[in-house]
Amino acid sequence: PSSSPFFLWIVLARLVIEGSGGRKRGNEAASGTLKRLVHALLSARGARATSPTLVSMAARVRRAGSGGATDEASERIPLTSPGPRSSDPVVRWKREARSRVLLAFAFASMAGCLFGYDIGSTASVVTADQALADFDIRGNSWQQGALVSCSLYGALASSLLLFALGEVIGRRQEILVANAMYVLGSLGSVLPPAHTSYGVGVIIASRFAYGTGIGLTMHSAPAYIAETAPSDLRGLLIAMKEAAIVLGILLGYLAGSVFSYPGGWRVIWGSASLLAVVSFAGMVNQPESPRWLAGRDVARAGESLRHFRAGEDPEEELEGIVQAAKASSSSQTVSGKLAQVWEVRRAFFIGGGLLMLQQVSGQPAVLYFAPTIFQNAGLGAQSSKVASVLVGVVKLLSTVVASLKVDSFGRVPLLLCGVGLMFASLAALSLTTWLWTAQEGSRLVIFELMALVTAYQIGFGPISWLILTEVCPLRVRGNMVGLGVSVNFAFNVLAAQTLPVLTTALGMPGLFALYASVCLLSLAFIKAVVPETKGRTLEEIEDLLGLGTRDEPGAP
């Protein structure tokens, strides 16, 4: 109530100036008087005049008083009381906006972290001294592969369902459901008693439920982060999302090393529920993505955007979001979506091909079986888990560096360099496991696996998804990326399911030689098919692939 007269004065001043300012130079004296009135009122309010709307209104008052332009003298008139606190309001708004965006990023990326935790924890749990021993499952068997990959089957199922249904429940709600499935899956995994006929079935069903949360997360969390972040933070936060997944892998390996006693696998898997509860509680208090709301309720989209911009009224940004929401249309039927992707099949062949080769190149599957691989190479059970932690640390560091430097180099050179180093690492692993099985060979395997994950993060890790989003036209981007997620999980399932069987059939040397040959095939694919997109606009990339003319009326 005490502030109402102040705002009435400001509104009155604005109305008078907009009614007369700029018409004749004879009004300059009157508008100058009103400008000084605004200045006096703002100075009287001092530190309390911290509303973004108020300051922007006062700025418009000054511009209106000078006919849309401001002279040097009027620009020097401060909007707040003079002194060291004159810039505090703007600084505080920016800090508040940044903190709100980072808080939303933290809770959304926790859901992605739980995907990585599934990789690291499963690698530590599905070993001869943990869950395999409690349920009498042989190592390097198809049952071990099934136990490892059942969460990936759940992720594949939920990603296919989301591709069919589309964006029906919103980004925030998808993350909430994902966290609920994480809790259900992690707690269900630790309940069945050992050495029972139904125990393995309960674990598989629970890990499948956990995997549906992974599919939901990978569909919603990256979009939520991108759509709530301002432009100056968006690239960094999207890159850090990948780092959150790798951090989860490291946490899973750490849990496996700490809880390595018999039966510790229940604690390892059950611990995921704690992080899921934190992510769920945090996301409950976050607004829905303004981009998702823009196509459904513009008023709510504005409220969401103002929340993430700390009360400021970003009219231009909201208008751009609404226009983009209207321009991007997606078919509601599965056949229609597939038909849209087929129209740009060359782009999907490039992006989807990279995602397929990324998964069957060996590195993702190796992460699920790192402790088992170290044991097969001659390390003890505990030493294998410590070595896995070291691999996780190296992968996290290389992910952070690659995320920060991905725009400094071309896409194709990074792919060729990364995949070439992967080939060298896998060839070295094949030779090491063939020539040595003693302790010396085990040490070499550790360093060679570190080189493998580093090479992956240089090339396939950050570039595959980036290329997919860059080559697909805006009109089909949602459908194309959704189908790409399903392709990614499908070949991830294939790689994880077959690794134990291939190890038995080919031995470790043969397994790594097979993955090395896939890397050679990947190098040929990249050289022959993948275009360089760095420094090109999306329209230029469409023209390069021969897709731009499809948007023109009457084009064939």
C-alpha positions as CSV (number, residue, x, y, z in Angstrom):
1,P,0.0,0.0,0.0
2,S,2.8,2.4,0.8
3,S,4.2,2.0,-2.7
4,S,0.9,2.7,-4.5
5,P,1.2,6.5,-4.7
6,F,4.7,6.1,-6.1
7,F,3.6,3.9,-8.9
8,L,0.7,6.1,-9.6
9,W,3.0,9.1,-10.0
10,I,5.2,7.1,-12.4
11,V,2.2,5.9,-14.5
12,L,0.9,9.5,-14.6
13,A,4.2,10.9,-15.7
14,R,4.5,8.2,-18.4
15,L,1.0,8.9,-19.8
16,V,1.6,12.7,-19.9
17,I,5.0,12.3,-21.6
18,E,3.8,9.7,-24.1
19,G,0.9,12.0,-25.0
20,S,3.1,15.1,-25.6
21,G,6.8,14.0,-25.9
22,G,8.4,14.3,-29.3
23,R,5.6,16.2,-31.0
24,K,7.2,19.7,-30.7
25,R,10.3,21.0,-29.3
26,G,8.2,23.4,-27.2
27,N,7.4,20.4,-25.0
28,E,11.0,19.7,-24.1
29,A,10.8,21.9,-21.0
30,A,7.7,20.1,-19.7
31,S,9.1,16.7,-20.4
32,G,12.4,17.7,-18.7
33,T,10.4,18.7,-15.6
34,L,8.7,15.3,-15.6
35,K,12.0,13.5,-16.1
36,R,13.3,15.3,-13.0
37,L,10.2,14.3,-11.1
38,V,10.7,10.7,-12.1
39,H,14.4,11.0,-11.0
40,A,13.3,12.5,-7.6
41,L,10.7,9.8,-7.0
42,L,13.2,7.0,-7.8
43,S,15.9,8.6,-5.7
44,A,13.4,8.9,-2.8
45,R,12.7,5.2,-3.0
46,G,16.4,4.4,-3.0
47,A,17.2,0.8,-2.5
48,R,13.6,-0.2,-2.4
49,A,13.1,0.7,-6.1
50,T,14.3,-2.7,-7.4
51,S,11.5,-3.8,-9.7
52,P,12.6,-4.6,-13.2
53,T,9.3,-3.4,-14.5
54,L,9.7,-0.1,-12.6
55,V,13.1,0.7,-14.0
56,S,12.1,-0.3,-17.6
57,M,9.1,2.0,-17.2
58,A,11.2,4.8,-16.0
59,A,13.6,4.3,-18.9
60,R,10.6,4.5,-21.3
61,V,9.6,7.7,-19.6
62,R,13.0,9.2,-20.3
63,R,12.9,8.1,-23.9
64,A,9.4,9.3,-24.5
65,G,10.3,12.7,-23.0
66,S,12.9,13.2,-25.7
67,G,10.8,12.0,-28.6
68,G,12.2,8.5,-28.7
69,A,15.9,9.6,-28.4
70,T,17.9,10.6,-25.4
71,D,20.5,13.3,-25.2
72,E,23.8,12.9,-23.4
73,A,22.6,14.8,-20.4
74,S,19.5,12.8,-19.9
75,E,21.4,9.5,-20.2
76,R,23.5,10.6,-17.3
77,I,20.4,10.9,-15.0
78,P,20.6,7.8,-12.8
79,L,17.4,5.8,-12.1
80,T,18.2,5.1,-8.5
81,S,19.7,7.0,-5.7
82,P,23.3,8.0,-6.3
83,G,26.2,6.3,-4.5
84,P,27.8,2.9,-4.5
85,R,24.4,1.1,-4.6
86,S,23.2,2.6,-7.9
87,S,23.9,-0.6,-9.9
88,D,22.7,-3.0,-7.2
89,P,19.2,-3.6,-8.6
90,V,20.3,-4.7,-12.1
91,V,23.1,-6.9,-10.6
92,R,20.6,-8.4,-8.2
93,W,18.1,-9.2,-10.9
94,K,20.7,-10.8,-13.1
95,R,22.0,-12.9,-10.2
96,E,18.5,-13.9,-9.2
97,A,17.7,-14.9,-12.8
98,R,20.9,-16.9,-13.1
99,S,20.3,-18.6,-9.8
100,R,16.8,-19.7,-10.8
101,V,18.0,-21.1,-14.1
102,L,20.9,-22.9,-12.4
103,L,18.6,-24.3,-9.7
104,A,16.3,-25.7,-12.4
105,F,19.3,-27.1,-14.2
106,A,20.6,-28.8,-11.1
107,F,17.4,-30.7,-10.4
108,A,16.8,-31.6,-14.1
109,S,20.4,-32.8,-14.5
110,M,20.1,-35.0,-11.4
111,A,17.7,-37.1,-13.4
112,G,20.3,-37.4,-16.1
113,C,22.9,-38.2,-13.5
114,L,20.8,-41.2,-12.5
115,F,21.1,-42.5,-16.0
116,G,24.9,-42.5,-15.6
117,Y,24.5,-44.0,-12.1
118,D,22.7,-46.9,-13.7
119,I,25.8,-47.6,-15.9
120,G,28.3,-47.4,-13.1
121,S,26.3,-49.2,-10.4
122,T,25.2,-52.0,-12.7
123,A,28.8,-52.5,-13.8
124,S,29.7,-52.9,-10.1
125,V,26.6,-55.0,-9.1
126,V,26.5,-57.6,-12.0
127,T,29.8,-59.2,-11.0
128,A,30.8,-62.6,-9.8
129,D,31.2,-61.4,-6.1
130,Q,27.9,-59.5,-5.9
131,A,24.5,-60.2,-7.5
132,L,25.7,-62.9,-9.8
133,A,26.8,-64.9,-6.8
134,D,23.5,-64.3,-4.9
135,F,21.4,-65.6,-7.8
136,D,23.8,-68.3,-9.2
137,I,24.4,-66.7,-12.5
138,R,27.5,-67.5,-14.5
139,G,29.8,-64.7,-15.6
140,N,30.2,-64.0,-19.3
141,S,26.7,-65.6,-20.0
142,W,23.7,-64.3,-21.8
143,Q,21.9,-64.1,-18.4
144,Q,24.5,-61.6,-17.2
145,G,23.9,-59.6,-20.4
146,A,20.2,-59.7,-19.8
147,L,20.6,-58.4,-16.2
148,V,22.8,-55.6,-17.4
149,S,20.7,-54.5,-20.4
150,C,17.2,-54.8,-18.9
151,S,17.2,-51.1,-17.9
152,L,18.1,-50.3,-21.5
153,Y,15.1,-52.3,-22.7
154,G,13.0,-50.1,-20.4
155,A,14.6,-47.0,-21.8
156,L,14.0,-48.2,-25.4
157,A,10.4,-49.0,-24.7
158,S,9.6,-45.6,-23.1
159,S,11.5,-43.7,-25.8
160,L,9.4,-45.5,-28.5
161,L,6.2,-44.7,-26.6
162,L,7.2,-41.0,-26.3
163,F,8.0,-40.9,-30.0
164,A,4.5,-42.2,-30.7
165,L,2.6,-40.0,-28.2
166,G,4.6,-36.8,-28.7
167,E,4.9,-34.0,-26.1
168,V,1.7,-34.8,-24.3
169,I,2.5,-34.2,-20.6
170,G,5.3,-31.5,-20.6
171,R,9.0,-31.5,-19.8
172,R,8.6,-31.0,-16.1
173,Q,6.0,-33.7,-15.7
174,E,8.1,-36.2,-17.6
175,I,11.0,-35.5,-15.3
176,L,8.7,-36.0,-12.3
177,V,7.5,-39.3,-13.7
178,A,11.0,-40.4,-14.5
179,N,12.1,-39.8,-10.9
180,A,9.1,-41.8,-9.6
181,M,10.2,-44.7,-11.8
182,Y,13.7,-44.4,-10.6
183,V,12.5,-44.7,-7.0
184,L,10.3,-47.7,-7.9
185,G,13.0,-49.4,-9.9
186,S,15.8,-48.9,-7.4
187,L,13.9,-50.0,-4.4
188,G,12.3,-53.0,-6.2
189,S,15.7,-54.2,-7.3
190,V,16.9,-54.7,-3.7
191,L,13.9,-56.5,-2.3
192,P,14.0,-60.1,-3.6
193,P,15.8,-62.6,-1.3
194,A,18.9,-64.3,-2.7
195,H,18.9,-67.8,-4.2
196,T,15.1,-67.8,-5.0
197,S,13.5,-68.8,-8.3
198,Y,11.6,-65.6,-8.6
199,G,14.3,-63.2,-7.4
200,V,15.9,-62.6,-10.8
201,G,12.5,-62.0,-12.4
202,V,11.7,-59.3,-9.8
203,I,15.1,-57.6,-10.4
204,I,14.7,-57.7,-14.2
205,A,11.2,-56.1,-13.9
206,S,12.5,-53.5,-11.4
207,R,15.5,-52.6,-13.6
208,F,13.1,-52.3,-16.6
209,A,11.0,-49.8,-14.6
210,Y,14.1,-47.9,-13.8
211,G,15.0,-47.9,-17.5
212,T,11.7,-46.3,-18.4
213,G,12.8,-43.4,-16.2
214,I,16.0,-43.2,-18.3
215,G,14.0,-42.9,-21.5
216,L,11.8,-40.2,-20.0
217,T,14.8,-38.3,-18.8
218,M,16.7,-38.4,-22.1
219,H,13.5,-37.1,-23.8
220,S,12.7,-34.3,-21.5
221,A,15.7,-33.1,-19.4
222,P,17.8,-31.8,-22.3
223,A,14.8,-29.9,-23.8
224,Y,13.9,-28.5,-20.4
225,I,17.4,-27.2,-19.8
226,A,17.6,-25.7,-23.2
227,E,14.2,-24.0,-23.1
228,T,14.6,-22.4,-19.6
229,A,18.2,-21.1,-20.0
230,P,19.0,-17.7,-21.4
231,S,21.0,-17.6,-24.6
232,D,24.3,-16.8,-22.9
233,L,24.0,-19.9,-20.7
234,R,22.3,-22.4,-23.0
235,G,25.3,-23.9,-24.7
236,L,27.2,-24.4,-21.5
237,L,24.3,-25.9,-19.6
238,I,23.5,-28.3,-22.5
239,A,27.1,-29.4,-22.5
240,M,27.2,-29.8,-18.8
241,K,24.2,-32.1,-19.0
242,E,26.5,-34.7,-20.6
243,A,29.0,-34.1,-17.7
244,A,26.1,-34.8,-15.2
245,I,25.6,-38.2,-16.9
246,V,29.3,-39.0,-16.6
247,L,29.3,-37.9,-13.0
248,G,26.6,-40.4,-12.4
249,I,28.8,-43.1,-13.9
250,L,31.6,-42.1,-11.6
251,L,29.3,-42.2,-8.5
252,G,28.2,-45.7,-9.5
253,Y,31.8,-46.9,-9.7
254,L,32.5,-45.2,-6.4
255,A,29.5,-46.9,-4.7
256,G,30.7,-50.2,-6.1
257,S,34.1,-49.7,-4.6
258,V,32.8,-48.5,-1.2
259,F,30.1,-51.2,-0.8
260,S,32.1,-54.1,-2.1
261,Y,31.3,-56.5,0.7
262,P,29.0,-59.5,0.0
263,G,25.4,-58.3,-0.4
264,G,26.6,-54.7,-0.9
265,W,24.8,-54.6,-4.3
266,R,21.5,-53.9,-2.6
267,V,22.9,-50.7,-1.1
268,I,24.5,-49.7,-4.4
269,W,21.3,-50.0,-6.4
270,G,19.1,-48.7,-3.6
271,S,21.1,-45.5,-3.1
272,A,19.8,-44.2,-6.4
273,S,16.4,-43.7,-4.8
274,L,17.9,-40.9,-2.5
275,L,19.0,-38.8,-5.5
276,A,15.7,-39.4,-7.3
277,V,13.8,-38.1,-4.3
278,V,15.9,-35.0,-4.2
279,S,15.4,-34.4,-7.9
280,F,11.6,-35.0,-7.6
281,A,11.3,-32.6,-4.7
282,G,13.2,-29.9,-6.5
283,M,11.3,-30.3,-9.8
284,V,7.9,-30.1,-8.0
285,N,8.7,-26.4,-7.3
286,Q,9.9,-25.5,-10.8
287,P,7.7,-24.1,-13.5
288,E,7.0,-25.9,-16.7
289,S,9.1,-25.1,-19.7
290,P,7.9,-21.8,-21.4
291,R,8.6,-23.3,-24.8
292,W,6.3,-26.3,-24.1
293,L,3.6,-24.0,-22.7
294,A,3.8,-21.5,-25.6
295,G,1.9,-23.8,-27.9
296,R,-0.8,-24.4,-25.3
297,D,-1.2,-21.4,-22.9
298,V,0.6,-18.2,-23.8
299,A,-0.2,-16.6,-20.4
300,R,1.3,-19.4,-18.4
301,A,4.3,-19.4,-20.8
302,G,4.8,-15.7,-19.9
303,E,4.6,-16.5,-16.2
304,S,7.2,-19.3,-16.6
305,L,9.5,-17.1,-18.6
306,R,9.3,-14.2,-16.1
307,H,10.1,-16.6,-13.3
308,F,13.3,-17.7,-15.1
309,R,14.2,-14.0,-15.9
310,A,13.6,-12.9,-12.3
311,G,10.5,-10.8,-12.7
312,E,11.6,-9.0,-15.9
313,D,9.0,-8.7,-18.6
314,P,10.9,-10.2,-21.6
315,E,8.2,-9.4,-24.3
316,E,10.5,-9.9,-27.3
317,E,11.8,-13.3,-26.1
318,L,8.3,-14.5,-25.3
319,E,7.1,-13.4,-28.7
320,G,9.9,-15.3,-30.4
321,I,9.1,-18.4,-28.4
322,V,5.4,-18.2,-29.3
323,Q,6.2,-17.7,-33.0
324,A,8.6,-20.7,-32.9
325,A,5.9,-22.8,-31.3
326,K,3.4,-21.9,-34.0
327,A,5.9,-22.6,-36.8
328,S,7.0,-26.0,-35.6
329,S,4.3,-28.5,-36.2
330,S,4.5,-32.3,-35.8
331,S,2.3,-35.1,-37.1
332,Q,0.2,-36.7,-34.4
333,T,0.3,-40.2,-36.0
334,V,3.3,-42.5,-36.0
335,S,3.0,-43.0,-39.7
336,G,3.0,-39.3,-40.3
337,K,6.1,-38.8,-38.1
338,L,7.9,-41.5,-39.9
339,A,6.9,-40.0,-43.3
340,Q,8.3,-36.7,-42.1
341,V,11.6,-38.3,-41.2
342,W,11.7,-40.2,-44.5
343,E,11.4,-36.9,-46.4
344,V,14.8,-35.9,-44.8
345,R,16.2,-39.4,-44.8
346,R,19.7,-38.2,-45.9
347,A,19.9,-36.1,-42.7
348,F,18.7,-38.9,-40.6
349,F,21.1,-41.4,-42.2
350,I,24.0,-39.1,-41.1
351,G,22.8,-38.4,-37.6
352,G,21.3,-41.9,-36.9
353,G,24.3,-43.6,-38.5
354,L,26.6,-41.8,-36.1
355,L,24.4,-42.7,-33.1
356,M,24.4,-46.4,-34.2
357,L,28.2,-46.5,-34.7
358,Q,28.7,-44.7,-31.4
359,Q,27.0,-47.5,-29.5
360,V,28.5,-50.5,-31.3
361,S,32.0,-49.0,-31.2
362,G,32.5,-50.7,-27.8
363,Q,33.1,-47.8,-25.4
364,P,29.5,-47.6,-24.0
365,A,29.2,-51.4,-23.6
366,V,32.7,-51.5,-22.0
367,L,31.5,-49.1,-19.3
368,Y,28.8,-51.6,-18.2
369,F,31.4,-54.3,-17.8
370,A,34.5,-52.4,-16.7
371,P,35.1,-54.3,-13.4
372,T,34.4,-57.7,-15.2
373,I,36.9,-56.7,-18.0
374,F,39.5,-55.8,-15.5
375,Q,39.0,-59.2,-13.6
376,N,39.2,-61.1,-16.9
377,A,42.5,-59.2,-17.6
378,G,44.0,-60.4,-14.3
379,L,43.0,-57.9,-11.6
380,G,41.4,-58.9,-8.3
381,A,37.8,-58.1,-7.5
382,Q,38.5,-55.0,-5.3
383,S,41.3,-53.7,-7.6
384,S,39.0,-54.0,-10.6
385,K,36.5,-51.7,-8.9
386,V,39.2,-49.2,-7.9
387,A,40.4,-49.2,-11.5
388,S,36.9,-48.6,-12.7
389,V,36.7,-45.5,-10.5
390,L,39.9,-44.2,-12.2
391,V,38.3,-44.7,-15.6
392,G,35.3,-42.8,-14.4
393,V,37.4,-39.9,-13.2
394,V,39.3,-39.7,-16.5
395,K,36.0,-39.8,-18.4
396,L,34.5,-37.0,-16.3
397,L,37.5,-34.8,-16.8
398,S,37.7,-35.4,-20.6
399,T,33.9,-34.7,-20.8
400,V,34.2,-31.4,-19.1
401,V,37.2,-30.3,-21.3
402,A,35.5,-31.6,-24.5
403,S,32.2,-29.8,-23.6
404,L,34.1,-26.5,-23.2
405,K,36.1,-26.8,-26.4
406,V,33.7,-28.5,-28.8
407,D,33.0,-25.2,-30.6
408,S,36.7,-24.4,-31.1
409,F,37.3,-27.1,-33.7
410,G,35.4,-28.5,-36.6
411,R,33.0,-31.4,-36.1
412,V,34.6,-33.7,-38.7
413,P,38.2,-33.2,-37.5
414,L,37.1,-34.0,-33.9
415,L,35.2,-37.1,-35.0
416,L,38.2,-38.4,-37.1
417,C,40.6,-37.6,-34.3
418,G,38.5,-39.2,-31.6
419,V,37.5,-42.3,-33.5
420,G,41.1,-42.8,-34.8
421,L,42.3,-42.7,-31.2
422,M,39.6,-45.2,-30.2
423,F,40.8,-47.6,-33.0
424,A,44.4,-47.3,-31.6
425,S,43.2,-47.9,-28.0
426,L,41.1,-50.9,-29.0
427,A,43.9,-52.4,-31.1
428,A,46.3,-52.0,-28.1
429,L,43.7,-53.6,-25.8
430,S,43.4,-56.6,-28.2
431,L,47.2,-57.0,-28.2
432,T,47.6,-56.6,-24.5
433,T,44.9,-59.1,-23.5
434,W,46.3,-61.6,-26.1
435,L,50.0,-61.3,-25.1
436,W,49.7,-60.8,-21.3
437,T,47.4,-62.0,-18.5
438,A,49.8,-61.3,-15.7
439,Q,49.7,-58.2,-13.4
440,E,51.8,-56.2,-15.9
441,G,49.1,-56.7,-18.6
442,S,46.4,-55.6,-16.2
443,R,48.1,-52.3,-15.6
444,L,48.3,-51.7,-19.3
445,V,44.6,-52.5,-19.7
446,I,43.8,-49.8,-17.2
447,F,45.7,-47.1,-19.1
448,E,44.3,-48.3,-22.5
449,L,40.7,-48.1,-21.2
450,M,41.4,-44.6,-20.0
451,A,42.7,-43.7,-23.4
452,L,39.6,-45.3,-25.0
453,V,37.1,-43.2,-22.9
454,T,39.1,-40.1,-23.5
455,A,39.1,-40.7,-27.3
456,Y,35.3,-41.3,-27.1
457,Q,34.7,-38.0,-25.4
458,I,36.8,-36.2,-28.1
459,G,34.7,-37.6,-31.0
460,F,31.6,-39.7,-30.6
461,G,30.6,-38.4,-27.2
462,P,29.9,-34.7,-27.8
463,I,29.7,-34.7,-31.6
464,S,27.1,-37.3,-32.5
465,W,24.1,-35.6,-30.9
466,L,25.4,-32.2,-32.0
467,I,25.5,-33.4,-35.7
468,L,22.0,-34.9,-35.4
469,T,20.5,-31.6,-34.2
470,E,22.4,-29.5,-36.7
471,V,21.6,-31.5,-39.9
472,C,17.8,-32.0,-39.2
473,P,15.5,-29.2,-40.5
474,L,13.5,-27.4,-37.8
475,R,10.2,-28.6,-39.2
476,V,11.0,-32.2,-38.3
477,R,13.5,-31.8,-35.5
478,G,11.3,-33.0,-32.7
479,N,10.4,-36.2,-34.6
480,M,13.9,-36.8,-35.9
481,V,15.6,-36.4,-32.5
482,G,12.9,-38.6,-30.8
483,L,13.6,-41.3,-33.3
484,G,17.3,-40.8,-32.8
485,V,16.9,-41.4,-29.1
486,S,15.2,-44.7,-29.9
487,V,18.0,-45.7,-32.3
488,N,20.6,-44.9,-29.7
489,F,19.0,-47.1,-27.0
490,A,18.3,-49.9,-29.5
491,F,21.9,-50.3,-30.4
492,N,23.0,-49.7,-26.8
493,V,20.8,-52.8,-25.9
494,L,22.4,-54.7,-28.7
495,A,26.0,-53.9,-27.5
496,A,25.3,-54.6,-23.8
497,Q,23.4,-57.8,-24.4
498,T,26.0,-59.3,-26.7
499,L,29.2,-58.3,-24.9
500,P,29.3,-61.3,-22.4
501,V,28.4,-63.8,-25.2
502,L,31.0,-62.3,-27.5
503,T,33.6,-62.5,-24.8
504,T,32.9,-66.2,-24.3
505,A,33.0,-66.8,-28.1
506,L,35.9,-64.6,-29.1
507,G,37.8,-64.0,-25.9
508,M,38.9,-60.6,-24.8
509,P,41.4,-60.2,-27.7
510,G,38.8,-61.0,-30.3
511,L,36.2,-58.8,-28.7
512,F,38.5,-55.7,-28.7
513,A,39.6,-56.5,-32.3
514,L,35.9,-56.6,-33.4
515,Y,35.3,-53.2,-31.8
516,A,38.4,-51.9,-33.5
517,S,37.1,-53.0,-36.9
518,V,33.9,-51.1,-36.1
519,C,36.0,-48.0,-35.5
520,L,37.6,-48.4,-38.9
521,L,34.2,-48.6,-40.5
522,S,33.2,-45.5,-38.6
523,L,36.2,-43.6,-39.9
524,A,35.1,-44.5,-43.5
525,F,31.5,-43.4,-42.8
526,I,32.6,-40.1,-41.3
527,K,35.0,-39.3,-44.2
528,A,32.4,-40.2,-46.9
529,V,29.1,-39.0,-45.5
530,V,29.3,-36.6,-42.6
531,P,29.4,-32.9,-43.6
532,E,31.3,-30.1,-41.8
533,T,28.7,-28.0,-40.0
534,K,30.9,-25.7,-38.0
535,G,30.4,-22.0,-39.0
536,R,27.3,-22.8,-41.1
537,T,23.8,-21.6,-40.4
538,L,21.0,-24.2,-40.2
539,E,19.7,-22.9,-43.5
540,E,23.1,-23.4,-45.1
541,I,23.3,-26.9,-43.8
542,E,19.9,-27.7,-45.3
543,D,21.0,-26.4,-48.6
544,L,24.3,-28.4,-48.4
545,L,22.2,-31.6,-47.9
546,G,19.7,-30.6,-50.6
547,L,16.9,-30.2,-48.1
548,G,16.2,-26.5,-48.1
549,T,14.1,-26.4,-51.3
550,R,11.5,-28.6,-49.6
551,D,10.3,-25.7,-47.6
552,E,9.6,-23.6,-50.6
553,P,6.0,-23.5,-51.9
554,G,5.6,-25.6,-55.0
555,A,8.9,-27.3,-54.6
556,P,9.0,-30.9,-55.6
